[in-house]
Amino acid sequence: MAQPTHPVLRQTIKQRGKNSMAAFLFFAVVLIWGTTWYAIHMQVAVTDANTAIFWRFLVASALLAAWLKLSGKWKAVPRQDIPLLALLGATMFSCNYMFMYRAEQSISSGTVSVVFSLAVIFNMLNQWLFFRIRPALHGVVGGVLAVAGVALMMGVTGASLTEIDGIALALGGTACFSIGNMISRHLLLKGLDLPTVVCRGMMWGCGFTGAWLLLTGHGLAGAWQLGWVASLLYLAVPGSIIGFVAYLRLVHVIGADRAAYTTILSPVVALVISSIAENSVWSASMGAGIALVLVGNLVSFFPWHKLKARA
């Protein structure tokens, strides 16, 4: 089939293809990450949180490395980029999950997913700090709304110390995740291959978590029950390999701030699952805080400039 020769037509077709790929990646990430929160709940209900994280990324990095080797896509990385890959592993694939898994021991998986949606705000601020991409006014307004929502969920609502602790841990995990986003964006802009970045990051994250387990006197053995193994495999393959490759590709295609919108929609999936599987019941103030966080994130991301252009 002949390719169109007109430059405008070629550009239009190219842009439509890019938009279709972005949409596919976007909804894949929403569905995968929206369902991983309850799988994490199943893990931490049976075994130590850090042990579960260690096995998740041991399995995920081993499978991804094997695929890269067998397909001939395994690539060496420049020596000067190794420290950044190690930092990516520490932030996105270790500390992020240490905080999040611990949070799920204090609050419901749906609530943790809502706090994690603040990645939109963290990414917006970190892009300003690291890439000098100034946030728009609506981003600042949305950030204020989201922070007010977290305040409602925490101290203002009379939440228990356990709930406050869980929300604080989830905030720490979200901050680590956002820093990892900035590192991955930098590495991809330098020309590193995405699967290689993800695989090396997972390896470093697994190593850091395993070292922490040994230093703190915990064993590495998992709980080899059927539910634990099934949730481990789900988290390792769709939740880690497929989810992170799709998400980081999305970051590269549409930017970290817009890609983080997946963390607004995935909590909707997680909240539905949490309500059914965990029988989660939220007070009116907690529900209002959750709603305000989601609305704040939506305000931050919504393309208001397009509405002005149409007007």
Contacts in CASP RR format, 6 or more apart in sequence:
PFRMAT RR
TARGET T0000
AUTHOR 0000-0000-0000
METHOD contacts of the structure
MODEL  1
MAQPTHPVLRQTIKQRGKNSMAAFLFFAVVLIWGTTWYAIHMQVAVTDAN
TAIFWRFLVASALLAAWLKLSGKWKAVPRQDIPLLALLGATMFSCNYMFM
YRAEQSISSGTVSVVFSLAVIFNMLNQWLFFRIRPALHGVVGGVLAVAGV
ALMMGVTGASLTEIDGIALALGGTACFSIGNMISRHLLLKGLDLPTVVCR
GMMWGCGFTGAWLLLTGHGLAGAWQLGWVASLLYLAVPGSIIGFVAYLRL
VHVIGADRAAYTTILSPVVALVISSIAENSVWSASMGAGIALVLVGNLVS
FFPWHKLKARA
3 10 0 8 1.000
4 10 0 8 1.000
4 13 0 8 1.000
18 253 0 8 1.000
21 253 0 8 1.000
22 250 0 8 1.000
22 253 0 8 1.000
22 254 0 8 1.000
25 246 0 8 1.000
25 247 0 8 1.000
25 249 0 8 1.000
25 250 0 8 1.000
25 253 0 8 1.000
26 250 0 8 1.000
26 259 0 8 1.000
26 261 0 8 1.000
26 262 0 8 1.000
28 242 0 8 1.000
28 243 0 8 1.000
28 246 0 8 1.000
29 243 0 8 1.000
29 246 0 8 1.000
29 247 0 8 1.000
29 250 0 8 1.000
29 259 0 8 1.000
29 262 0 8 1.000
29 266 0 8 1.000
30 262 0 8 1.000
30 265 0 8 1.000
30 266 0 8 1.000
30 269 0 8 1.000
31 266 0 8 1.000
31 269 0 8 1.000
32 238 0 8 1.000
32 239 0 8 1.000
32 242 0 8 1.000
32 243 0 8 1.000
32 246 0 8 1.000
33 239 0 8 1.000
33 243 0 8 1.000
33 247 0 8 1.000
33 262 0 8 1.000
33 263 0 8 1.000
33 266 0 8 1.000
34 113 0 8 1.000
34 266 0 8 1.000
34 267 0 8 1.000
34 269 0 8 1.000
34 270 0 8 1.000
34 273 0 8 1.000
35 234 0 8 1.000
35 269 0 8 1.000
35 270 0 8 1.000
35 273 0 8 1.000
36 234 0 8 1.000
36 235 0 8 1.000
36 238 0 8 1.000
36 239 0 8 1.000
37 104 0 8 1.000
37 109 0 8 1.000
37 110 0 8 1.000
37 112 0 8 1.000
37 113 0 8 1.000
37 270 0 8 1.000
37 273 0 8 1.000
37 274 0 8 1.000
38 109 0 8 1.000
38 270 0 8 1.000
38 273 0 8 1.000
38 274 0 8 1.000
38 277 0 8 1.000
38 278 0 8 1.000
39 231 0 8 1.000
39 234 0 8 1.000
39 235 0 8 1.000
39 239 0 8 1.000
40 52 0 8 1.000
40 100 0 8 1.000
40 101 0 8 1.000
40 104 0 8 1.000
40 109 0 8 1.000
40 231 0 8 1.000
40 235 0 8 1.000
41 104 0 8 1.000
41 108 0 8 1.000
41 109 0 8 1.000
41 277 0 8 1.000
41 278 0 8 1.000
42 227 0 8 1.000
42 228 0 8 1.000
42 231 0 8 1.000
43 49 0 8 1.000
43 52 0 8 1.000
43 56 0 8 1.000
43 101 0 8 1.000
43 228 0 8 1.000
43 231 0 8 1.000
43 232 0 8 1.000
43 235 0 8 1.000
44 52 0 8 1.000
44 101 0 8 1.000
44 102 0 8 1.000
44 104 0 8 1.000
44 105 0 8 1.000
46 223 0 8 1.000
46 225 0 8 1.000
46 227 0 8 1.000
46 228 0 8 1.000
47 222 0 8 1.000
47 223 0 8 1.000
47 228 0 8 1.000
48 213 0 8 1.000
48 218 0 8 1.000
48 219 0 8 1.000
49 98 0 8 1.000
49 101 0 8 1.000
49 102 0 8 1.000
49 104 0 8 1.000
49 105 0 8 1.000
50 98 0 8 1.000
50 101 0 8 1.000
50 209 0 8 1.000
50 210 0 8 1.000
50 212 0 8 1.000
50 213 0 8 1.000
50 218 0 8 1.000
51 213 0 8 1.000
51 218 0 8 1.000
51 219 0 8 1.000
51 220 0 8 1.000
51 221 0 8 1.000
51 222 0 8 1.000
52 101 0 8 1.000
52 222 0 8 1.000
52 232 0 8 1.000
53 94 0 8 1.000
53 97 0 8 1.000
53 98 0 8 1.000
53 101 0 8 1.000
53 209 0 8 1.000
54 206 0 8 1.000
54 207 0 8 1.000
54 209 0 8 1.000
54 210 0 8 1.000
54 213 0 8 1.000
54 220 0 8 1.000
55 220 0 8 1.000
55 222 0 8 1.000
55 232 0 8 1.000
55 236 0 8 1.000
56 97 0 8 1.000
56 232 0 8 1.000
56 235 0 8 1.000
56 236 0 8 1.000
56 240 0 8 1.000
57 93 0 8 1.000
57 94 0 8 1.000
57 202 0 8 1.000
57 203 0 8 1.000
57 205 0 8 1.000
57 206 0 8 1.000
57 209 0 8 1.000
57 236 0 8 1.000
57 240 0 8 1.000
58 206 0 8 1.000
59 232 0 8 1.000
59 233 0 8 1.000
59 236 0 8 1.000
59 237 0 8 1.000
60 202 0 8 1.000
60 235 0 8 1.000
60 236 0 8 1.000
60 237 0 8 1.000
60 240 0 8 1.000
60 241 0 8 1.000
61 199 0 8 1.000
61 201 0 8 1.000
61 202 0 8 1.000
61 203 0 8 1.000
61 206 0 8 1.000
63 236 0 8 1.000
63 237 0 8 1.000
63 241 0 8 1.000
64 195 0 8 1.000
64 198 0 8 1.000
64 199 0 8 1.000
64 202 0 8 1.000
64 241 0 8 1.000
65 74 0 8 1.000
65 199 0 8 1.000
65 203 0 8 1.000
67 73 0 8 1.000
68 74 0 8 1.000
68 75 0 8 1.000
68 195 0 8 1.000
68 196 0 8 1.000
68 199 0 8 1.000
73 193 0 8 1.000
73 195 0 8 1.000
73 196 0 8 1.000
74 196 0 8 1.000
75 193 0 8 1.000
75 196 0 8 1.000
77 85 0 8 1.000
77 192 0 8 1.000
77 196 0 8 1.000
77 200 0 8 1.000
81 187 0 8 1.000
81 190 0 8 1.000
81 192 0 8 1.000
84 183 0 8 1.000
84 186 0 8 1.000
84 187 0 8 1.000
85 187 0 8 1.000
85 197 0 8 1.000
85 200 0 8 1.000
85 201 0 8 1.000
85 204 0 8 1.000
86 201 0 8 1.000
86 204 0 8 1.000
87 180 0 8 1.000
87 183 0 8 1.000
88 180 0 8 1.000
88 183 0 8 1.000
88 184 0 8 1.000
88 187 0 8 1.000
88 197 0 8 1.000
88 200 0 8 1.000
88 201 0 8 1.000
88 204 0 8 1.000
89 180 0 8 1.000
89 201 0 8 1.000
89 202 0 8 1.000
89 203 0 8 1.000
89 204 0 8 1.000
89 205 0 8 1.000
89 208 0 8 1.000
90 204 0 8 1.000
90 205 0 8 1.000
90 208 0 8 1.000
91 176 0 8 1.000
91 177 0 8 1.000
91 179 0 8 1.000
91 180 0 8 1.000
91 183 0 8 1.000
92 176 0 8 1.000
92 177 0 8 1.000
92 179 0 8 1.000
92 180 0 8 1.000
92 181 0 8 1.000
92 183 0 8 1.000
92 184 0 8 1.000
92 201 0 8 1.000
93 201 0 8 1.000
93 202 0 8 1.000
93 204 0 8 1.000
93 205 0 8 1.000
93 206 0 8 1.000
94 204 0 8 1.000
94 205 0 8 1.000
94 206 0 8 1.000
94 207 0 8 1.000
94 208 0 8 1.000
94 209 0 8 1.000
94 212 0 8 1.000
95 173 0 8 1.000
95 176 0 8 1.000
95 208 0 8 1.000
96 173 0 8 1.000
96 174 0 8 1.000
96 176 0 8 1.000
96 177 0 8 1.000
96 180 0 8 1.000
97 173 0 8 1.000
97 209 0 8 1.000
98 173 0 8 1.000
98 209 0 8 1.000
98 212 0 8 1.000
99 169 0 8 1.000
99 170 0 8 1.000
99 172 0 8 1.000
99 173 0 8 1.000
99 176 0 8 1.000
100 112 0 8 1.000
100 116 0 8 1.000
100 169 0 8 1.000
100 170 0 8 1.000
100 173 0 8 1.000
102 166 0 8 1.000
102 169 0 8 1.000
103 112 0 8 1.000
103 115 0 8 1.000
103 166 0 8 1.000
103 167 0 8 1.000
103 169 0 8 1.000
103 170 0 8 1.000
103 173 0 8 1.000
104 112 0 8 1.000
105 166 0 8 1.000
106 162 0 8 1.000
106 163 0 8 1.000
106 165 0 8 1.000
106 166 0 8 1.000
106 169 0 8 1.000
107 162 0 8 1.000
107 163 0 8 1.000
107 166 0 8 1.000
107 167 0 8 1.000
107 170 0 8 1.000
108 274 0 8 1.000
108 278 0 8 1.000
108 280 0 8 1.000
109 270 0 8 1.000
109 273 0 8 1.000
109 274 0 8 1.000
109 278 0 8 1.000
110 267 0 8 1.000
110 270 0 8 1.000
110 271 0 8 1.000
110 273 0 8 1.000
110 274 0 8 1.000
110 280 0 8 1.000
111 153 0 8 1.000
111 167 0 8 1.000
111 170 0 8 1.000
111 274 0 8 1.000
111 280 0 8 1.000
111 282 0 8 1.000
111 286 0 8 1.000
111 290 0 8 1.000
112 166 0 8 1.000
112 170 0 8 1.000
112 270 0 8 1.000
113 263 0 8 1.000
113 266 0 8 1.000
113 267 0 8 1.000
113 270 0 8 1.000
113 271 0 8 1.000
113 274 0 8 1.000
114 267 0 8 1.000
114 270 0 8 1.000
114 271 0 8 1.000
114 290 0 8 1.000
114 293 0 8 1.000
114 294 0 8 1.000
115 150 0 8 1.000
115 153 0 8 1.000
115 167 0 8 1.000
115 170 0 8 1.000
115 171 0 8 1.000
115 174 0 8 1.000
115 293 0 8 1.000
116 170 0 8 1.000
116 173 0 8 1.000
116 174 0 8 1.000
116 177 0 8 1.000
116 263 0 8 1.000
116 267 0 8 1.000
117 263 0 8 1.000
117 264 0 8 1.000
117 266 0 8 1.000
117 267 0 8 1.000
117 293 0 8 1.000
117 294 0 8 1.000
117 297 0 8 1.000
118 146 0 8 1.000
118 150 0 8 1.000
118 171 0 8 1.000
118 174 0 8 1.000
118 263 0 8 1.000
118 293 0 8 1.000
118 297 0 8 1.000
119 174 0 8 1.000
119 177 0 8 1.000
119 178 0 8 1.000
119 181 0 8 1.000
119 260 0 8 1.000
119 263 0 8 1.000
120 146 0 8 1.000
120 257 0 8 1.000
120 260 0 8 1.000
120 261 0 8 1.000
120 263 0 8 1.000
120 264 0 8 1.000
120 297 0 8 1.000
120 300 0 8 1.000
120 301 0 8 1.000
121 139 0 8 1.000
121 142 0 8 1.000
121 143 0 8 1.000
121 146 0 8 1.000
121 147 0 8 1.000
121 297 0 8 1.000
121 300 0 8 1.000
122 174 0 8 1.000
122 175 0 8 1.000
122 177 0 8 1.000
122 178 0 8 1.000
122 260 0 8 1.000
123 178 0 8 1.000
123 181 0 8 1.000
123 182 0 8 1.000
123 256 0 8 1.000
123 257 0 8 1.000
123 259 0 8 1.000
123 260 0 8 1.000
124 135 0 8 1.000
124 139 0 8 1.000
124 143 0 8 1.000
124 257 0 8 1.000
124 300 0 8 1.000
125 135 0 8 1.000
126 178 0 8 1.000
126 179 0 8 1.000
126 181 0 8 1.000
126 182 0 8 1.000
126 256 0 8 1.000
127 133 0 8 1.000
127 135 0 8 1.000
127 182 0 8 1.000
127 256 0 8 1.000
127 257 0 8 1.000
128 134 0 8 1.000
128 135 0 8 1.000
130 182 0 8 1.000
130 186 0 8 1.000
131 182 0 8 1.000
131 185 0 8 1.000
133 257 0 8 1.000
136 304 0 8 1.000
136 305 0 8 1.000
138 299 0 8 1.000
138 300 0 8 1.000
138 302 0 8 1.000
138 304 0 8 1.000
139 299 0 8 1.000
139 300 0 8 1.000
141 296 0 8 1.000
141 299 0 8 1.000
141 300 0 8 1.000
142 295 0 8 1.000
142 296 0 8 1.000
142 297 0 8 1.000
142 299 0 8 1.000
142 300 0 8 1.000
143 296 0 8 1.000
143 297 0 8 1.000
143 299 0 8 1.000
143 300 0 8 1.000
145 292 0 8 1.000
145 293 0 8 1.000
145 295 0 8 1.000
145 296 0 8 1.000
145 299 0 8 1.000
146 292 0 8 1.000
146 293 0 8 1.000
146 296 0 8 1.000
146 297 0 8 1.000
146 300 0 8 1.000
148 289 0 8 1.000
148 292 0 8 1.000
149 288 0 8 1.000
149 289 0 8 1.000
149 290 0 8 1.000
149 292 0 8 1.000
149 293 0 8 1.000
150 167 0 8 1.000
150 171 0 8 1.000
150 289 0 8 1.000
150 293 0 8 1.000
152 285 0 8 1.000
152 286 0 8 1.000
152 288 0 8 1.000
152 289 0 8 1.000
152 292 0 8 1.000
153 159 0 8 1.000
153 163 0 8 1.000
153 167 0 8 1.000
153 285 0 8 1.000
153 286 0 8 1.000
153 287 0 8 1.000
153 289 0 8 1.000
153 290 0 8 1.000
153 293 0 8 1.000
154 163 0 8 1.000
154 164 0 8 1.000
154 167 0 8 1.000
154 168 0 8 1.000
155 164 0 8 1.000
156 285 0 8 1.000
157 283 0 8 1.000
157 285 0 8 1.000
157 286 0 8 1.000
157 289 0 8 1.000
158 285 0 8 1.000
159 167 0 8 1.000
159 286 0 8 1.000
178 256 0 8 1.000
178 260 0 8 1.000
181 251 0 8 1.000
181 256 0 8 1.000
181 259 0 8 1.000
181 260 0 8 1.000
182 256 0 8 1.000
184 197 0 8 1.000
184 248 0 8 1.000
184 251 0 8 1.000
185 251 0 8 1.000
185 252 0 8 1.000
185 255 0 8 1.000
185 256 0 8 1.000
187 197 0 8 1.000
188 194 0 8 1.000
188 197 0 8 1.000
188 248 0 8 1.000
188 251 0 8 1.000
188 252 0 8 1.000
194 245 0 8 1.000
194 248 0 8 1.000
194 249 0 8 1.000
194 252 0 8 1.000
195 245 0 8 1.000
197 248 0 8 1.000
198 241 0 8 1.000
198 244 0 8 1.000
198 245 0 8 1.000
198 248 0 8 1.000
202 240 0 8 1.000
202 244 0 8 1.000
210 220 0 8 1.000
213 219 0 8 1.000
213 220 0 8 1.000
214 220 0 8 1.000
222 228 0 8 1.000
247 259 0 8 1.000
247 262 0 8 1.000
250 259 0 8 1.000
250 262 0 8 1.000
251 259 0 8 1.000
253 259 0 8 1.000
257 300 0 8 1.000
257 301 0 8 1.000
258 301 0 8 1.000
260 301 0 8 1.000
261 297 0 8 1.000
261 301 0 8 1.000
263 297 0 8 1.000
264 294 0 8 1.000
264 297 0 8 1.000
264 298 0 8 1.000
264 301 0 8 1.000
267 294 0 8 1.000
268 294 0 8 1.000
271 280 0 8 1.000
271 290 0 8 1.000
274 280 0 8 1.000
282 290 0 8 1.000
END
